[in-house]
Amino acid sequence: MLAALSLAASAQTTNPNPVTLTLDIHECYVHETMTTTDETAYYYVSYLEKEIFEENGYNDDETLASEDKKWFEEMAKGYQMDVKDVVQSFGFHGDAAEYQAGLLPDREYVIWYHGVDENGNNTTAIKRLPFRTKPAQHISNRIKLEAEKTAEGVKVTCTPDDPNLYYTLGHIVKSKMVDEFTGEDMNMLDYMQTGISAQLYDFLANDELNEWFNANANQGSAAVEYQDLEKGEEYYVVAAYLDSEAAICSEIATVEIDAEGNLTGINSVKNNTPLVADGVYTLDGTRVGTTLGDVQRGAYIVKFNGRTHKVIKR
């Protein structure tokens, strides 16, 4: 799998980039198809969230090329390999196809790609391809959680209102709800979705997405007892429906467990998706349009030019 945080090539070059990359965009993943007019040369492809990409100055070719080269060198050192072997392992030559999973719905990303030599140096012009993943299609169905404390831990009973729909059920350590790359706190929806999306790659690569649901999702009622909860840690037990692409598509039902292992609350949490781009959103964070002209009467949140306002369209 390509590195999610691929940072690193060298000085700018004017050699043309022989690669054409096309995207099939989904909610939690994309499928990349690469064709090239140079069947022998290696090229490198990676992606980042658009906000991080821009914050790191990667719109500048020399900066991006330098960071890519550094990444190849650091990978070689960490895995005790030659840089040449890293290039061959993480690069492509000839026509190729690849999935990028671990993405969040309705989020902006940038894919970039360029030629690379055996030392990790950039050899062609760098191409960038910004894109936005598709939003999840939210449903009104709910999942009911009931919980009781036991001698060994906490027993949770999960009752979905539609036994035919798939849903996710699990527990989260509150202190670990952080982005593994930036260390910043994550909201519940993004943390849950990131964990799900990261599991999809192997299933997608083997054309077995349905098998992910069989192995990791639930249908119908379920009862789970969480034992050996670590004292001093606080937990959420969470459940939410999933759509056909494994995106969370309903409100999230939660059970809260305090640091002593006691139940402190059973709630339903709205999908508080961050408003990451200009547009019109429902009050629970679902993007529904670009301007108010795209929506019917009602209350909305509008984000434009870095500012966010709650408005009522009459």
C-alpha positions in Angstrom: 0.0 0.0 0.0 1.3 3.5 -0.8 2.4 5.5 2.2 -0.4 7.9 3.4 2.1 10.4 4.6 4.6 10.4 1.7 7.0 13.2 2.3 10.0 13.5 0.0 12.5 14.2 -4.5 15.1 16.8 -5.4 15.5 19.9 -7.6 12.9 20.9 -10.1 13.1 19.4 -13.5 11.5 20.2 -16.9 11.3 16.7 -18.2 7.7 15.9 -19.1 5.8 13.5 -16.9 4.9 10.4 -19.0 2.1 9.3 -16.5 -1.6 9.9 -16.9 -3.6 9.1 -13.7 -7.3 8.8 -13.5 -9.5 8.3 -10.4 -12.6 6.4 -9.6 -13.7 8.2 -6.5 -15.7 6.6 -3.7 -16.6 7.6 -0.1 -13.7 6.0 1.8 -11.3 5.1 -0.9 -10.3 5.8 -4.5 -9.1 3.6 -7.3 -6.2 5.0 -9.3 -5.4 3.9 -12.9 -2.0 4.9 -14.2 -0.9 4.7 -17.8 2.6 5.7 -19.0 4.4 6.3 -22.2 7.7 5.2 -20.6 7.4 1.5 -19.7 10.8 1.3 -18.0 11.1 4.4 -15.8 9.9 4.3 -12.2 7.3 6.8 -10.9 6.0 7.5 -7.5 2.4 8.2 -6.4 1.1 9.4 -3.1 -1.6 11.6 -1.4 -2.4 13.8 1.6 -5.3 15.7 2.9 -5.4 19.0 1.0 -5.1 21.1 4.2 -1.9 19.3 5.3 -0.5 19.3 1.7 -0.9 23.1 1.5 0.3 23.7 5.1 3.6 21.8 4.3 4.2 24.0 1.2 3.9 21.1 -1.3 2.5 23.3 -4.0 6.1 24.2 -4.5 7.8 21.6 -6.7 11.3 21.8 -5.1 9.9 21.5 -1.6 7.8 18.4 -2.6 10.6 16.8 -4.5 13.0 17.3 -1.6 10.5 15.8 0.9 9.8 12.8 -1.3 13.6 12.1 -1.6 13.9 12.4 2.2 11.1 10.0 2.7 12.8 7.3 0.4 16.0 7.8 2.4 14.3 7.5 5.8 12.4 4.4 4.7 15.6 2.8 3.5 17.3 3.6 6.8 14.4 2.3 8.9 14.0 -0.9 7.0 17.8 -1.4 6.5 17.4 -1.4 2.7 19.0 0.4 -0.2 17.1 3.4 -1.5 16.9 1.6 -4.8 15.0 -1.2 -3.2 12.6 1.2 -1.6 12.0 2.9 -4.9 11.2 -0.4 -6.5 8.9 -1.5 -3.7 6.9 1.7 -3.4 7.2 3.0 -6.9 5.6 1.8 -10.2 6.8 1.2 -13.7 4.6 0.5 -16.7 0.8 0.8 -16.5 -0.6 0.1 -13.1 -3.6 0.3 -10.8 -3.9 0.9 -7.1 -6.4 1.6 -4.3 -5.9 4.3 -1.7 -8.0 3.5 1.3 -8.1 5.1 4.8 -10.0 8.2 3.5 -12.9 10.1 5.0 -16.1 10.9 3.2 -16.6 14.4 1.7 -13.0 15.4 2.4 -10.5 17.1 0.1 -7.2 15.4 -0.8 -4.4 15.9 -3.2 -2.7 13.1 -5.2 0.7 13.8 -6.7 3.0 11.7 -8.9 6.3 12.1 -10.7 9.2 10.1 -12.1 11.9 9.0 -9.7 15.4 7.5 -10.1 17.0 4.7 -8.1 18.3 7.3 -5.6 14.9 8.8 -4.9 15.6 11.9 -7.0 12.7 13.4 -9.0 13.1 13.0 -12.7 10.1 14.6 -14.3 7.6 17.4 -13.8 5.3 16.9 -10.8 1.6 16.5 -11.4 -1.0 17.2 -8.8 -4.6 16.0 -8.8 -6.9 17.4 -6.1 -10.2 15.6 -5.5 -13.0 15.3 -2.9 -14.3 12.0 -1.7 -18.1 11.4 -2.1 -20.3 12.2 0.9 -22.0 9.4 2.8 -25.7 9.2 2.2 -27.2 9.5 5.7 -30.2 7.6 6.8 -32.6 8.2 9.7 -32.5 4.6 11.1 -31.3 4.3 14.7 -29.6 1.7 16.8 -30.5 1.2 20.4 -27.9 0.3 23.0 -28.6 -1.1 26.5 -25.8 -1.7 29.0 -25.3 -3.2 32.4 -22.3 -3.6 34.6 -21.1 -7.2 35.3 -18.5 -8.7 37.6 -16.1 -8.9 34.6 -16.8 -5.6 32.9 -19.8 -4.2 30.9 -22.4 -6.1 28.9 -23.9 -4.2 26.0 -27.0 -5.3 24.0 -27.4 -3.8 20.5 -30.8 -3.6 18.8 -30.9 -2.1 15.3 -34.2 -0.9 14.0 -33.5 -2.7 10.6 -32.1 -6.2 11.0 -31.0 -6.3 7.4 -28.7 -3.3 7.4 -25.0 -3.6 8.3 -23.6 -1.7 11.3 -20.4 -1.3 13.2 -20.1 -2.1 16.9 -17.1 -1.7 19.1 -15.4 0.2 22.0 -13.0 3.1 22.0 -10.5 4.3 24.5 -11.3 8.1 24.9 -7.6 9.0 25.4 -6.7 7.4 22.1 -9.1 9.4 19.9 -6.2 11.3 18.2 -4.9 11.5 14.6 -2.0 9.0 14.4 0.0 11.4 12.1 -0.7 14.8 13.6 -1.4 13.9 17.2 -4.5 16.2 17.2 -7.8 15.2 18.8 -10.4 13.7 16.5 -14.1 13.7 16.8 -15.9 10.4 17.3 -17.2 10.1 13.7 -13.7 10.8 12.1 -12.0 8.4 14.5 -14.4 5.6 13.9 -14.4 6.1 10.1 -10.6 6.3 9.9 -10.4 2.9 11.7 -12.9 1.3 9.3 -11.5 2.9 6.2 -7.9 1.7 7.0 -9.1 -1.9 7.1 -10.5 -1.8 3.5 -7.3 -1.8 1.5 -6.6 -5.6 1.4 -10.2 -6.4 0.7 -10.4 -3.9 -2.1 -7.1 -5.1 -3.6 -8.5 -8.6 -3.7 -11.9 -7.4 -5.1 -13.5 -8.7 -1.9 -15.2 -5.6 -0.3 -18.2 -7.7 0.6 -16.0 -9.9 2.6 -15.0 -7.0 4.8 -18.7 -6.7 5.9 -18.8 -10.5 6.6 -15.7 -10.3 8.7 -16.1 -6.9 10.5 -19.7 -5.7 10.4 -22.9 -6.9 12.2 -26.5 -7.5 11.2 -29.4 -8.0 13.6 -29.3 -7.9 17.4 -26.0 -8.6 19.2 -24.8 -8.8 22.8 -21.1 -8.2 23.7 -19.4 -8.2 27.1 -16.4 -6.0 27.4 -14.1 -7.5 30.0 -10.7 -6.5 31.4 -11.3 -2.8 30.9 -8.2 -0.9 32.0 -8.8 0.9 35.2 -8.1 4.6 34.9 -9.2 4.7 31.2 -12.6 6.0 30.0 -14.4 4.3 27.1 -17.1 4.7 24.6 -19.1 1.7 23.3 -20.3 2.8 19.8 -22.6 1.6 17.1 -23.7 3.1 13.8 -25.1 1.9 10.5 -22.8 1.5 7.4 -23.6 2.1 3.8 -22.5 -0.2 0.9 -19.0 1.4 0.9 -18.5 1.0 4.6 -19.1 4.7 5.4 -20.9 5.6 8.6 -24.3 6.8 7.5 -26.4 7.2 10.7 -26.3 8.8 14.1 -23.8 7.1 16.4 -25.3 5.3 19.5 -22.9 5.4 22.5 -22.5 4.0 26.0 -20.0 5.9 28.2 -17.8 4.1 30.8 -15.9 6.1 33.3 -12.4 5.4 34.7 -13.8 3.2 37.4 -15.7 1.0 35.0 -19.1 2.5 35.8 -21.8 3.3 33.2 -22.2 7.1 33.0 -24.5 7.6 29.9 -26.3 6.1 26.9 -26.7 8.6 24.1 -27.2 9.1 20.4 -24.5 11.4 18.9 -25.2 13.2 15.6 -22.6 13.0 12.9 -20.7 16.2 13.7 -18.6 16.2 10.5 -16.2 19.2 10.4 -17.2 21.7 7.8 -14.0 21.4 5.8 -14.9 23.3 2.7 -17.1 26.1 1.4 -20.6 24.9 1.0 -24.1 24.5 2.6 -24.5 21.9 5.4 -27.4 20.6 7.4 -27.1 21.2 11.2 -25.6 17.8 11.8 -22.8 18.5 9.3 -24.0 16.8 6.1 -23.0 18.7 3.0 -26.0 19.3 0.8 -24.9 21.9 -1.7 -22.5 24.6 -2.8 -24.8 27.7 -2.4 -28.2 28.3 -0.8 -29.7 28.1 -4.3 -29.1 24.3 -4.1 -31.4 23.7 -1.1 -35.0 24.0 0.0 -36.3 26.1 2.9 -34.9 25.4 6.3 -32.0 26.0 8.7 -28.5 25.4 7.4 -24.8 26.1 8.2 -23.0 28.0 5.4 -19.2 28.0 5.2 -17.7 30.6 2.8 -14.2 32.0 2.5 -13.1 30.7 5.9 -16.2 31.9 7.8 -19.1 29.9 9.1 -22.7 31.1 9.7 -26.0 29.5 10.6 -28.7 30.8 8.3 -32.4 30.2 7.7 -33.6 30.0 4.1 -37.2 31.2 3.9 
